[in-house]
Amino acid sequence: MRHFGHISPTVRKDLFHQEPAEFTGASPSRVLAAALGATLYSPATRPSLAADIRKQSGRGVVSMVLCLEDSISDGDVAGAEENLVRQFAVLEDETAELPLLFVRVRTPEQIPDLVRRLGSAVRLLAGFVLPKFDEKHGQPFLEAVADAEALSGAARLYAMPVLETPGLLHLETRVETLAGISRTVNSHRDRVLALRLGVTDFCSAYGLRRTPDMTAYDVQIVAGVIADVVNVLSRADGTGFTVTGPVWEYFRSQQRLFKPQLRRSPFLEEGVEELRTALIEHDLDGLLREIELDRANGLLGKTCIHPAHVTPVHALSVVSHEEFCDAQDILRPESGGGGVMRSAYTNKMNEVKPHRAWAERTMLRAEVFGVAKEQVGFVDLLTAGLQV
């Protein structure tokens, strides 16, 4: 699979200076973690789950979570598990490439049980999403994933812990909770693909809910937690993990208090102002701003609960030609001794040593999301992705 693989090769050639690379579930974990992109969640109770997965794959989705936890009621868990097993059996006959599929469970015991029940269809499973993760509850989950992999005889089963507990949110317990999470995920470093943020649970602890006019970073108590998670768990010194962006909850127009956050000029230049109007009407201008803030704050990828959110996440993940040129210059072998240089676009300073970690992360993103041509911007990428 590859990002933007759902659009025609001719269109990709027109858009990309460097096209997104292909990857599979067997690709190196650093590549898969960066390539997750917009991870689309779906309740495991959906009777058309297999058809939904195929449909979303055809629209550019490369990772999905099939949820047995908060998205379904307690009384529906047994039925959802049965449905999940049935739908995987249907997908086993699928010849087309499927997204990376993860199951969000409630308890460690569900993990080996589901693997046994899936039988040979377990080969379609990329791993499990682990809720309410901290040191005490996380260790049994991670051990269950390891045991399930050994039981299945399949390829690697990854884990994606969700950081969402009150201990992480509350100031008096945050430092020790983060330290405990760090100890736990580091003891299973090869198995932990990425860390996900449960911002809805953070808000719930204080009876808060952000409006579509506001991003997660406008809710200061949430922004503080995100900053501390990145500080401890996503350092660029080789010890960090990929941390993904929080969910955007809105997909229908709400009454607004503030002006739209989406500039008109990029859409006017491309003659697609109606696209800007549609994005604003569906409250996606707030999503676009949050995606930009995610990356500025060290997050990559995003949890999504609606298919309309997928293409914006991927379009904003493509590396611009300017970013690519800067990263290339910084990483040239002859620059290894450090120093400062003027950027190829002659609009900024590139300082080799301080900007090196940024350049390495940018080149990894360029590998999985591609590099746009010099005159190609976000609007072009978004329009191409939405037209399929």
N, C-alpha and C positions, 0 to 999 in steps of 0.2 A: 504494500500500500504506500501511498505518498499523499502529502498535502496538495490540494488542488488537482489531484488525480482524476476528479470527476469532471473537469473541464477538458475541452479538446486539446490535443497536442499543439494544434495551430495557434489557439488562443494563448496557451502557456508560453509558446515561443515568443509571442508578441509582448508578453508581460514581464518575463523573467530574464535578467542578465545571467543568473545561475538558477536553474530549476530545482525545486525541492527534490531531495534524494529519496529513493525507495527505501523502505524498511520493513521488517517483519517482526513477529514476536520473538524471534531468535536473535535480533540485533542486540548490540551491547546495551546494557542498562542505562548508560549515560545518554545514549541516543534516544531510547524509548522514553525516558523521563522528560527530555526536552520536546519530544514529538507528541506528547499526549494532547496538547492543544486544548480545544474546547471539549471537555469530558461530559458527555450528555447522560444525565440520569433518567432512568425510567423505572416506574414501579414494576416489580416482578409479577404482579397480578394481571397484567395486560394479556388478554386472550390472543391477541395478534402480535405477540412479542417478536417472534421470529421474522414475520413480515416487516415489522417496524424496524428491526435491526438492518435488514436488507435495504429497506427504503432509505434510512438515514446514511448508510454506507454510500449509497448512490448520490447523496447530497453533500458528501465531503466529510462526514464524521469518521474519525479514526480511533476514537476511544469512547466506550460506554460503560456505565455502571448500572447493573440491574439490582434494584434495591429491595431488600427484605426488612429494612429497618424503619426509619421515621416516615417514609412515604406511604406506608400501609398500616392498617390498624392491627392491634395485637391479635384479634380474632382471625385475621386473614393469613397469618404466617404459614400455617400448614398447607393451605391451598396454594399460596404463592410458591412454596418450595416444589410442590407437585407440578405446577405450571412451568416452572423454570426447567425442570428435568424434561418435560414433554417438549418444550420449545427448543432445547438444545439438541434433542434427538432429531427434530425437523431440520435444524441448521447443519447437522452433521453431513447431510447429503448436498450441502451447498458447495458449488465449485468456485464461485466468485470469492474474492478476498473479503473477509469480514473485519470489522473493527476489532481493536483490542477490547476484550470483554472481561469485566470484573464484576464480582457479586459482593454487594454490601450486606454483611451478616449482622446478627444481633449478639451471638454468643460464640465462643471458641468451638463448642461442640458441634455447631452447624457445619463447620468447615470440612472435617473428614467425612461427616455424614453425607453432605452434598457431593463430595468427590466420589464416594462409593456409588451413590445413586446415579450420577451422571455416566458412569461406565466409560466406554470408549470416547464419548463426546467431551470428556474432560480436556481433550487436546485443544478444544476451542477456547478454553478458559485461560486468561492471562494472569488471574490472581484474585485477591479479595481486598475489599475496603473494610477497614477495622474501625468501628465507631468508638467514641468516648475514650480515646487512647490516652493513657498515662502509664507510669512505670508499673503500678500494681496490676492494672488490668491488661496492659499491652503485652507483657511477656507471655501469658497463656495463649493469646491470639497468635503471636508470631510463632510460637512452638507448634500450634495447631496447623498453621500453613506449612511449616517444614514437614510435619508428620503426614499431611495430606499429599504433599508432593511425592514423598517416598512411597506412600500407599498407591498412588496413581501410576507411578512409573512414567509420567509424562514429563515434558520439558519443564523448565523453571516456572514455579508459581510465585508471583510477586505479591507484596503487601503494600497497601497504601493506607497508613494510619490517618485518622481524622482527629485533628487537635481541636477540641471543643468543650472540655470539661471546666466547671467552675473554678477548680484549683489553678488552672492556667490563667483564668480571667482575674481572680481576686489578687490584689496587690501583695497581701501578706503571705501568699503561698506560691506566687508566680515563679520566683527564682528557683525554689527547690523542685517545683513541678517540671519546669523546663530542664533542669539538671537531670531529673529522673528520666524524662523522655529521651534526652540525649544519650544517657547510659543505655537505655533499652534499644533504641534504634541502631546505635553503634555496635551493639553486640550481635545485630543481625543485618549489618550494613549491606551485604550482597543481596539480601532479599527485599529490602525496603526500596521501592522504586521512587516514590515521591511522598511528600507530606501534604495533606489537604487541610484547609482551614474551615472550621464550622462556625462562620460568623453569625448565622441565624441563632445558634445556641448561645453565643456570646451576648447578643442583644437580648435574648429571652431572659437571661439571668438578671437583667435590670428592667425588664418590661419595656424594652425599646424596639422600634422598627424603623429603619430608614425609609424615607420617601423616595420616589423616583427622581426627585430633584437633587438628591444627595448620594454621594458615594460612601463606601465603607470608611473612607479616610476622613470624611466629615464628622463621623461619630467618634469623638476623641477617645473614648474608652476602648473602642475596637481598634482604632489606629495604633494605640499604644501597645496592644497585644501583638498585632501584626509586626510592629517594629521589633519587639523583643523576641518573637519567634525567629525572624530573619537574623537578628543579632546572634542568637545562640546556635541555630540549626541550619543556617544557609550561608555560612562564610565561604569566601572564595579562596581559601587556603588549602583546599583539598579535603577538608573535614565536613563540608556542608552537603546538604541534600537539596533537591529541587522542592520548592514550596509553591503550591498552586494557588491561584487567586480565588476569592470567595464567590459564592453564587450571587447572581443578579436575579431578583425575585419577580421583576415586572415584565409584562409582555403585552399589555393593553393600555390605551391612553387613560391617564388619570388627570384630575383637575390640578392645574399647575399654579404654583406661587411665584416661580422664577422664570426668567427667560430661558429659551433653549440654549444648550451649551455647545451646539454644533455650528461652526462658522459656515456662512453661506458661500463664500468665494470659491472653495475647492469644487463645489458642486456646480456652480455657475460656469466655471472654466471648462468642465466636462459636459455641460449641457444636460445635466441630470438633476436639476433642482427638485424634481418630483421625488427622487430617491431620498433627499434630505427631509422632505415633508413626511414621507412614509416612516422614516426612522424616528422622527420626533413624535409622530402620532402613536407609535408603539413604544414610546418611552425608551428608545434605544440610544438616544444621545447621552443619557446618563451612563449607560453601559459602556459606550465608547470612551468616555472620560475615565471611568473606573479601570478599564483595561490599560490605558496609558499610565495611570497611577500605580497599577499593579506592577508593571515592569519597572517604573521609576523607583519602586520600593523593594525590588529584588524578587518579585514573584514571576512565575512563568506558567502559562496555561490557565485554565479557569473551569470551575464547576458550572455547568449549565443545566437548566431545567426546562428549556424550550428550544426547539430546533432553530428558531429565528436568531438565537444568540450565537450560533456556531460560526457562521461566515464572518461576522464582525471580529470575533476573537482571532480567527485565522488571518484575516486581511491585515489586522494590526500587528500580527506576529511576524510578518514578512520583513526581512531586513532591507532597509532602503539602500540604494546605491551609494549614497554618501556615507552611511554607517559602515558599509562593506569596505569602501576605500580607506576609511580611517583605520579600521581593524587590520586590514592588510598591511598598511604602512607601519603600524605599531609592532606587528609580529614579524616583520622582515628580519632574516638572520643578521643582517648588518646593523640592525637596531638593537641588538642584544645588550650592548653596553650602556644603553640608556640615552638620555638626551631629550631635546625638544625639537619638534618640527612643525612647520605650518601644514595644515591639512590640504589635501588635494583640491578641496572646494574653496580653499583660501579664506575660510571664515572662522577658523578656530585654531587653538593650539593643541597638538597631540604630544603629550608627555609620555615617553615610552614606558617607564617603570610603573608609575601610578595608574596608567590606563591599560596595562597589560591584561589584568584579570577581566576587565570589561571586554577587551578585544577577543579574548578566548571564548567568553560566553557568547559574544555576538557571532563568532564564526560557527559555533555549534548550532545556534539558532538559524544561521544561514544555511547550514547543511540540511536541516529538516524542513524549514519553511521557505527556503529559497531567497534569492536576492532580486529585488525589482530592478527593471531597467531604469536608466537615468531619469527619464521623464515620466515614469509610471509612479503614481501615488496610491494612497489608500482607497480613494474613490474608484479608481480603475479596477483594483483587486476586488473590492466589495461588489462592484457591478458585475464583474465576470463570474464571481462565485454565486451570486443571487440569480443569474440568468439561467442556470442549469435547472 
